Amino acid sequence: MAHFLIVEARFYDHLNDMLIEGAKAAIKKAGHSCEVLTVPGALEIPAAIAMASDTQRFDGYVAIGVIIRGETYHFEVVSNESARAIMALTLDGMPIGNGILTVENEAQALTRAKMSEKDKGGDAARAAIMMLEISERLAG
């Protein structure tokens, strides 16, 4: 059994709750365990994953958050930099599923967050599980 850390940027509570529900369900269905760590925003998710990795308590990670486009350039900075930093960690071999939604509005986020619709939280957890399995298979 693997142990996963779900790192969530707790900004839109109701949307995050749905994403986390999907992620937890997927991890449990696969026979694994998890815990949740909350950070202030999406930019802090990669740093928290890197810190958690140093503890060697976790086998994989799921990034959860919602970034909704606003009126300023901040959306692009947060979206691009959080994705870039998560990708850098995955290239270092960390099994991470990226469930950070980058959307135009709350309606798009709701569709993607609900387990009964797109279940992007569950998708992110399944991606992390698959990447862990690939890592283990390649390690021999």
FIVEXRO-9669 format. One record per residue: residue in one letter; x negated, y negated, z of N, C-alpha, C in turn. Coordinates in Angstrom, 2 decimals. Each point is the difference from the previous one (the first is absolute). Example, Ala and Ser with C-alpha at 12.3 -4.5 7.8 and 13.67 -1.06 7.14 Angstrom:
2
+---+---------+---------+---------+---------+---------+---------+---------+---------+---------+
| r |    n.px |    n.py |    n.pz |   ca.px |   ca.py |   ca.pz |    c.px |    c.py |    c.pz |
+---+---------+---------+---------+---------+---------+---------+---------+---------+---------+
| a |  -13.19 |    5.69 |    7.80 |    0.89 |   -1.19 |    0.00 |   -0.90 |   -1.20 |    0.00 |
| s |    0.35 |   -1.05 |   -0.72 |   -0.82 |   -1.19 |    0.06 |    0.77 |   -1.09 |    0.73 |
+---+---------+---------+---------+---------+---------+---------+---------+---------+---------+
This chain:
140
+---+---------+---------+---------+---------+---------+---------+---------+---------+---------+
| r |    n.px |    n.py |    n.pz |   ca.px |   ca.py |   ca.pz |    c.px |    c.py |    c.pz |
+---+---------+---------+---------+---------+---------+---------+---------+---------+---------+
| m |   -0.85 |    1.17 |    0.00 |    0.85 |   -1.17 |    0.00 |   -0.90 |   -1.24 |    0.00 |
| a |    0.30 |   -0.93 |   -0.88 |   -0.73 |   -1.26 |   -0.08 |    0.73 |   -1.06 |    0.81 |
| h |   -0.77 |   -1.01 |    0.40 |    0.57 |   -1.11 |    0.77 |   -0.22 |   -1.28 |   -0.80 |
| f |    1.09 |   -0.70 |   -0.32 |   -0.03 |   -1.20 |   -0.82 |    0.28 |   -1.24 |    0.83 |
| l |   -0.60 |   -1.10 |   -0.42 |    0.30 |   -1.30 |    0.60 |    0.76 |   -0.83 |   -1.03 |
| i |    1.17 |   -0.43 |    0.40 |    0.78 |   -0.94 |   -0.83 |   -0.33 |   -1.40 |    0.52 |
| v |   -0.58 |   -0.81 |   -0.85 |   -0.35 |   -1.37 |    0.38 |    1.01 |   -0.92 |   -0.68 |
| e |    0.75 |   -0.72 |    0.80 |    1.06 |   -0.85 |   -0.55 |   -0.26 |   -1.47 |    0.30 |
| a |    0.24 |   -0.81 |   -1.02 |   -0.01 |   -1.45 |    0.17 |    1.43 |   -0.40 |    0.36 |
| r |    0.22 |   -0.26 |    1.25 |    1.36 |   -0.22 |    0.52 |    0.45 |   -1.42 |   -0.29 |
| f |    0.51 |   -0.22 |   -1.18 |    0.45 |   -1.33 |   -0.38 |    1.50 |   -0.01 |   -0.26 |
| y |    0.48 |    0.96 |   -0.76 |    1.44 |    0.16 |   -0.26 |    0.45 |    1.26 |    0.73 |
| d |    0.45 |   -0.16 |    1.24 |    0.29 |    1.13 |    0.87 |    0.92 |    1.04 |   -0.64 |
| h |    1.14 |   -0.45 |   -0.51 |    1.00 |    0.95 |   -0.52 |   -0.53 |    0.77 |   -1.21 |
| l |   -0.82 |   -0.62 |   -0.82 |   -0.57 |    0.69 |   -1.16 |   -1.10 |    0.97 |    0.44 |
| n |   -0.83 |   -0.45 |    0.93 |   -1.05 |    0.88 |    0.51 |    0.58 |    1.23 |    0.68 |
| d |    1.08 |   -0.19 |    0.75 |    0.61 |    1.14 |    0.67 |    0.39 |    1.08 |   -1.01 |
| m |    0.54 |   -0.42 |   -1.14 |    0.38 |    0.97 |   -1.03 |   -1.23 |    0.67 |   -0.61 |
| l |   -1.03 |   -0.77 |   -0.28 |   -1.22 |    0.57 |   -0.57 |   -0.65 |    0.98 |    0.97 |
| i |   -0.05 |   -0.37 |    1.27 |   -0.60 |    0.89 |    1.01 |    0.83 |    1.26 |    0.16 |
| e |    1.31 |   -0.13 |   -0.02 |    0.87 |    1.18 |    0.09 |   -0.31 |    0.98 |   -1.14 |
| g |   -0.15 |   -0.51 |   -1.20 |   -0.33 |    0.86 |   -1.13 |   -1.36 |    0.64 |    0.14 |
| a |   -0.98 |   -0.78 |    0.45 |   -1.36 |    0.53 |    0.17 |   -0.03 |    1.09 |    1.07 |
| k |    0.63 |   -0.28 |    1.14 |    0.03 |    0.99 |    1.09 |    0.69 |    1.29 |   -0.45 |
| a |    1.10 |   -0.14 |   -0.72 |    0.74 |    1.18 |   -0.46 |   -0.86 |    0.85 |   -0.93 |
| a |   -0.72 |   -0.65 |   -0.91 |   -0.85 |    0.75 |   -0.94 |   -1.14 |    0.70 |    0.72 |
| i |   -0.59 |   -0.68 |    0.96 |   -1.11 |    0.60 |    0.77 |    0.51 |    1.18 |    0.82 |
| k |    1.13 |   -0.17 |    0.66 |    0.58 |    1.09 |    0.80 |    0.38 |    1.18 |   -0.88 |
| k |    0.62 |   -0.28 |   -1.16 |    0.40 |    1.07 |   -0.91 |   -1.20 |    0.82 |   -0.47 |
| a |   -1.14 |   -0.65 |   -0.14 |   -1.21 |    0.71 |   -0.43 |   -0.69 |    0.72 |    1.15 |
| g |    0.55 |   -0.12 |    1.21 |   -0.55 |    0.71 |    1.16 |   -1.11 |   -0.73 |    0.72 |
| h |   -0.07 |   -1.30 |   -0.18 |   -1.06 |   -0.79 |    0.62 |    0.58 |   -0.94 |    1.06 |
| s |   -0.88 |   -0.69 |    0.69 |    0.41 |   -0.95 |    1.03 |   -0.50 |   -1.39 |   -0.38 |
| c |    0.55 |   -1.01 |    0.69 |   -0.42 |   -1.37 |   -0.29 |    0.25 |   -0.90 |    1.20 |
| e |   -0.62 |   -1.14 |   -0.07 |    0.31 |   -1.09 |    0.92 |   -0.04 |   -1.29 |   -0.79 |
| v |    0.56 |   -1.05 |    0.58 |    0.14 |   -1.29 |   -0.69 |   -0.81 |   -1.05 |    0.74 |
| l |   -0.71 |   -0.80 |   -0.78 |   -0.74 |   -1.15 |    0.52 |    0.51 |   -1.24 |   -0.73 |
| t |    0.30 |   -1.04 |    0.75 |    0.52 |   -1.23 |   -0.58 |   -1.09 |   -1.06 |   -0.05 |
| v |   -0.09 |   -0.67 |   -1.15 |   -0.94 |   -1.11 |   -0.18 |    0.80 |   -1.23 |   -0.43 |
| p |   -0.61 |   -1.19 |    0.09 |    0.76 |   -1.23 |   -0.30 |    0.47 |   -0.13 |   -1.44 |
| g |   -0.80 |    0.41 |   -0.97 |    0.38 |   -0.17 |   -1.40 |   -0.73 |    0.97 |   -0.90 |
| a |    0.35 |   -0.03 |   -1.28 |   -0.56 |    0.94 |   -0.96 |   -1.51 |   -0.13 |   -0.15 |
| l |   -0.53 |   -1.19 |    0.16 |   -1.45 |   -0.17 |   -0.11 |   -0.75 |    0.71 |    1.12 |
| e |    0.65 |    0.24 |    1.11 |   -0.65 |    0.68 |    1.12 |    0.07 |    1.52 |   -0.10 |
| i |    0.82 |    0.54 |   -0.87 |    0.14 |    1.46 |   -0.11 |   -1.32 |    0.68 |   -0.32 |
| p |   -0.74 |   -0.42 |   -1.03 |   -1.26 |    0.70 |   -0.31 |   -0.99 |   -0.02 |    1.15 |
| a |   -0.11 |   -1.13 |    0.71 |   -0.93 |   -0.08 |    1.13 |    0.41 |    0.98 |    1.10 |
| a |    1.30 |    0.09 |    0.27 |    0.48 |    0.93 |    1.03 |   -0.29 |    1.45 |   -0.40 |
| i |    0.18 |    0.31 |   -1.28 |   -0.31 |    1.35 |   -0.47 |   -1.49 |    0.28 |    0.17 |
| a |   -0.84 |   -0.95 |   -0.36 |   -1.44 |    0.19 |    0.15 |   -0.37 |    0.20 |    1.48 |
| m |    0.59 |   -0.78 |    0.90 |   -0.26 |    0.16 |    1.43 |    0.48 |    1.36 |    0.49 |
| a |    1.18 |    0.40 |   -0.43 |    0.55 |    1.30 |    0.42 |   -0.86 |    1.15 |   -0.51 |
| s |   -0.53 |   -0.17 |   -1.19 |   -0.86 |    1.04 |   -0.57 |   -1.23 |    0.24 |    0.87 |
| d |   -0.51 |   -1.07 |    0.58 |   -1.18 |    0.14 |    0.86 |    0.26 |    0.85 |    1.23 |
| t |    1.26 |    0.11 |    0.40 |    0.34 |    0.80 |    1.18 |    0.01 |    1.50 |   -0.30 |
| q |    0.11 |    0.36 |   -1.25 |    0.09 |    1.39 |   -0.46 |    1.19 |    0.74 |    0.61 |
| r |    1.04 |   -0.73 |    0.35 |    1.22 |    0.61 |    0.55 |    1.02 |    0.34 |   -1.06 |
| f |   -0.18 |   -0.53 |   -1.21 |    1.01 |    0.13 |   -1.03 |   -0.58 |    0.67 |   -1.25 |
| d |    0.87 |    0.77 |   -0.66 |   -0.40 |    0.68 |   -1.22 |    0.37 |   -0.80 |   -1.24 |
| g |    0.97 |   -0.89 |    0.12 |    0.45 |   -0.79 |   -1.14 |    0.80 |   -1.19 |    0.48 |
| y |    0.32 |   -0.88 |   -0.95 |    0.62 |   -1.28 |    0.34 |    1.10 |   -0.35 |   -0.99 |
| v |    1.01 |   -0.70 |    0.53 |    1.09 |   -0.51 |   -0.83 |    0.13 |   -1.49 |    0.29 |
| a |   -0.14 |   -0.81 |   -1.05 |    0.14 |   -1.45 |    0.13 |    1.44 |   -0.38 |   -0.31 |
| i |    0.62 |   -0.75 |    0.91 |    1.40 |   -0.38 |   -0.15 |    0.13 |   -1.51 |    0.20 |
| g |    0.71 |   -0.64 |   -0.92 |    0.27 |   -1.42 |    0.14 |    0.85 |   -0.48 |   -1.15 |
| v |    0.45 |   -1.23 |    0.09 |    0.82 |   -0.61 |   -1.04 |   -0.52 |   -1.41 |   -0.24 |
| i |   -0.30 |   -0.29 |   -1.26 |   -0.42 |   -1.34 |   -0.39 |    1.01 |   -0.48 |   -1.04 |
| i |    0.74 |   -1.05 |    0.36 |    1.02 |   -0.54 |   -0.90 |   -0.52 |   -1.33 |   -0.55 |
| r |    0.09 |   -0.15 |   -1.31 |   -0.49 |   -1.21 |   -0.65 |    0.69 |   -1.23 |    0.59 |
| g |   -0.79 |   -0.99 |    0.27 |    0.52 |   -1.28 |    0.48 |   -0.28 |   -1.08 |   -1.03 |
| e |   -0.11 |   -1.20 |    0.49 |   -0.20 |   -1.14 |   -0.90 |   -1.46 |   -0.35 |   -0.20 |
| t |   -0.92 |    0.68 |    0.70 |   -1.41 |   -0.37 |   -0.08 |   -0.84 |    1.16 |   -0.53 |
| y |   -1.27 |   -0.29 |   -0.21 |   -0.97 |    0.97 |   -0.49 |   -0.32 |    1.07 |    1.05 |
| h |    0.43 |   -0.18 |    1.23 |   -0.30 |    0.93 |    1.09 |    0.42 |    1.44 |   -0.34 |
| f |    1.10 |    0.16 |   -0.70 |    0.48 |    1.33 |   -0.39 |   -1.09 |    0.75 |   -0.76 |
| e |   -0.61 |   -0.65 |   -1.00 |   -1.03 |    0.65 |   -0.80 |   -1.22 |    0.36 |    0.83 |
| v |   -0.40 |   -0.91 |    0.86 |   -1.17 |    0.26 |    0.84 |    0.24 |    1.22 |    0.89 |
| v |    1.12 |    0.00 |    0.70 |    0.28 |    1.10 |    0.92 |    0.18 |    1.31 |   -0.77 |
| s |    0.76 |   -0.02 |   -1.08 |    0.23 |    1.22 |   -0.79 |   -1.30 |    0.55 |   -0.55 |
| n |   -0.76 |   -0.85 |   -0.66 |   -1.23 |    0.46 |   -0.66 |   -1.07 |    0.43 |    0.99 |
| e |   -0.21 |   -0.79 |    1.02 |   -1.08 |    0.30 |    0.93 |    0.30 |    1.20 |    0.89 |
| s |    1.23 |    0.18 |    0.41 |    0.31 |    1.19 |    0.80 |   -0.15 |    1.26 |   -0.86 |
| a |    0.45 |   -0.05 |   -1.24 |   -0.15 |    1.15 |   -0.90 |   -1.46 |    0.27 |   -0.32 |
| r |   -0.78 |   -1.06 |   -0.23 |   -1.42 |    0.17 |   -0.31 |   -0.74 |    0.65 |    1.17 |
| a |    0.27 |   -0.47 |    1.21 |   -0.68 |    0.54 |    1.17 |    0.41 |    1.44 |    0.27 |
| i |    1.25 |    0.32 |   -0.19 |    0.43 |    1.39 |    0.17 |   -0.67 |    0.89 |   -1.05 |
| m |   -0.07 |   -0.48 |   -1.24 |   -0.66 |    0.77 |   -1.05 |   -1.48 |    0.22 |    0.34 |
| a |   -0.66 |   -1.00 |    0.54 |   -1.40 |    0.16 |    0.38 |   -0.16 |    1.11 |    1.04 |
| l |    0.92 |    0.06 |    0.96 |   -0.06 |    1.07 |    1.00 |    0.24 |    1.37 |   -0.63 |
| t |    0.92 |    0.08 |   -0.94 |    0.25 |    1.29 |   -0.65 |   -1.20 |    0.45 |   -0.81 |
| l |   -0.71 |   -0.95 |   -0.59 |   -1.20 |    0.35 |   -0.77 |   -1.12 |    0.48 |    0.91 |
| d |    0.08 |   -0.34 |    1.28 |   -0.94 |    0.52 |    0.98 |    0.44 |    1.37 |    0.52 |
| g |    1.11 |    0.53 |   -0.53 |    0.44 |    1.33 |    0.34 |    1.11 |    0.11 |    1.02 |
| m |    0.57 |   -1.12 |    0.41 |    1.09 |    0.06 |    0.98 |    1.30 |    0.35 |   -0.69 |
| p |    0.73 |    0.99 |    0.51 |    1.33 |    0.32 |   -0.55 |    1.03 |   -1.02 |    0.49 |
| i |    0.40 |   -0.88 |   -0.91 |    0.94 |   -1.07 |    0.35 |    1.13 |   -0.02 |   -1.02 |
| g |    1.21 |   -0.10 |    0.49 |    1.15 |   -0.25 |   -0.85 |    0.41 |   -1.44 |    0.17 |
| n |    0.08 |   -0.72 |   -1.11 |    0.32 |   -1.43 |    0.07 |    1.50 |   -0.21 |   -0.18 |
| g |    0.66 |   -0.34 |    1.08 |    1.43 |   -0.28 |   -0.02 |    0.31 |   -1.47 |    0.26 |
| i |   -0.92 |   -0.87 |   -0.42 |    0.26 |   -1.42 |    0.13 |    0.80 |   -0.45 |   -1.22 |
| l |    1.22 |   -0.41 |    0.24 |    0.86 |   -0.46 |   -1.08 |   -0.36 |   -1.43 |   -0.39 |
| t |   -0.11 |   -0.25 |   -1.28 |   -0.20 |   -1.36 |   -0.50 |    1.17 |   -0.27 |   -0.94 |
| v |    0.91 |   -0.84 |    0.44 |    1.27 |   -0.17 |   -0.71 |    0.35 |   -1.48 |   -0.16 |
| e |    0.96 |   -0.22 |   -0.86 |    0.47 |   -1.36 |   -0.27 |    1.03 |   -0.48 |    1.02 |
| n |    0.76 |    0.93 |    0.58 |    1.07 |   -0.40 |    0.91 |    0.37 |    1.15 |    0.94 |
| e |    0.84 |   -0.31 |    0.95 |    0.37 |    1.00 |    1.00 |    0.81 |    1.15 |   -0.59 |
| a |    0.81 |   -0.27 |   -1.02 |    0.79 |    1.07 |   -0.63 |   -0.93 |    1.06 |   -0.59 |
| q |   -1.07 |   -0.42 |   -0.64 |   -0.96 |    0.97 |   -0.55 |   -0.65 |    0.79 |    1.13 |
| a |   -0.34 |   -0.68 |    1.08 |   -0.61 |    0.67 |    1.15 |    0.94 |    1.04 |    0.60 |
| l |    1.27 |   -0.36 |    0.16 |    0.98 |    0.94 |    0.56 |    0.11 |    1.27 |   -0.84 |
| t |    0.08 |   -0.16 |   -1.30 |    0.09 |    1.15 |   -0.90 |   -1.21 |    0.92 |    0.17 |
| r |   -1.17 |   -0.58 |    0.14 |   -1.23 |    0.78 |    0.11 |   -0.20 |    0.59 |    1.40 |
| a |    0.53 |   -0.66 |    1.01 |   -0.21 |    0.44 |    1.38 |    0.95 |    1.11 |    0.44 |
| k |    1.22 |   -0.02 |   -0.48 |    1.00 |    0.98 |    0.45 |   -0.38 |    1.42 |   -0.41 |
| m |    0.10 |    0.91 |    0.95 |   -0.27 |    1.41 |   -0.29 |    0.97 |    0.55 |   -1.03 |
| s |    1.21 |   -0.51 |    0.01 |    1.03 |    0.49 |   -0.93 |   -0.18 |   -0.54 |   -1.41 |
| e |   -0.94 |   -0.92 |   -0.17 |   -0.24 |   -0.55 |   -1.33 |   -1.44 |    0.34 |   -0.44 |
| k |   -0.90 |   -0.95 |    0.01 |   -1.34 |    0.26 |   -0.52 |   -0.96 |    0.61 |    1.02 |
| d |    0.26 |   -0.14 |    1.28 |   -0.78 |    0.62 |    1.08 |   -1.52 |   -0.21 |   -0.17 |
| k |   -0.41 |   -1.24 |   -0.15 |   -1.42 |   -0.28 |   -0.21 |   -0.84 |    0.28 |    1.25 |
| g |    0.59 |   -0.03 |    1.18 |   -0.72 |    0.42 |    1.19 |   -0.34 |    1.48 |   -0.06 |
| g |    0.98 |    0.79 |   -0.40 |   -0.23 |    1.43 |   -0.17 |   -1.01 |    0.28 |   -1.11 |
| d |    0.10 |   -0.75 |   -1.09 |   -0.96 |    0.16 |   -1.10 |   -1.43 |   -0.27 |    0.46 |
| a |   -0.17 |   -1.05 |    0.80 |   -1.34 |   -0.34 |    0.49 |   -0.54 |    1.10 |    0.91 |
| a |    0.85 |    0.55 |    0.86 |   -0.43 |    1.09 |    0.88 |   -0.36 |    1.24 |   -0.81 |
| r |    0.82 |    0.32 |   -1.00 |   -0.32 |    1.17 |   -0.84 |   -1.30 |   -0.21 |   -0.76 |
| a |   -0.28 |   -1.22 |   -0.41 |   -1.27 |   -0.29 |   -0.69 |   -1.17 |    0.20 |    0.96 |
| a |    0.13 |   -0.46 |    1.23 |   -1.07 |    0.19 |    0.98 |   -0.23 |    1.47 |    0.27 |
| i |    1.08 |    0.76 |    0.13 |   -0.12 |    1.45 |    0.24 |   -0.69 |    0.67 |   -1.18 |
| m |    0.39 |   -0.36 |   -1.21 |   -0.61 |    0.60 |   -1.18 |   -1.48 |   -0.36 |   -0.10 |
| m |   -0.34 |   -1.25 |    0.29 |   -1.41 |   -0.39 |   -0.06 |   -0.82 |    0.71 |    1.06 |
| l |    0.57 |    0.25 |    1.18 |   -0.70 |    0.78 |    1.02 |   -0.22 |    1.43 |   -0.50 |
| e |    1.02 |    0.59 |   -0.60 |   -0.13 |    1.36 |   -0.53 |   -1.07 |    0.07 |   -1.09 |
| i |   -0.04 |   -0.99 |   -0.87 |   -1.02 |   -0.04 |   -1.05 |   -1.38 |   -0.12 |    0.61 |
| s |   -0.14 |   -0.88 |    0.98 |   -1.30 |   -0.18 |    0.68 |   -0.48 |    1.30 |    0.63 |
| e |    0.92 |    0.69 |    0.67 |   -0.36 |    1.27 |    0.64 |   -0.37 |    1.06 |   -1.02 |
| r |    0.74 |    0.06 |   -1.11 |   -0.28 |    0.98 |   -1.04 |   -1.36 |   -0.26 |   -0.64 |
| l |   -0.31 |   -1.25 |   -0.25 |   -1.29 |   -0.34 |   -0.64 |   -1.17 |    0.19 |    0.94 |
| a |    0.25 |   -0.11 |    1.32 |   -1.07 |    0.20 |    0.99 |   -0.37 |    1.48 |    0.12 |
| g |    0.89 |    0.84 |   -0.52 |   -0.30 |    1.43 |   -0.02 |    0.55 |    0.69 |    1.18 |
+---+---------+---------+---------+---------+---------+---------+---------+---------+---------+
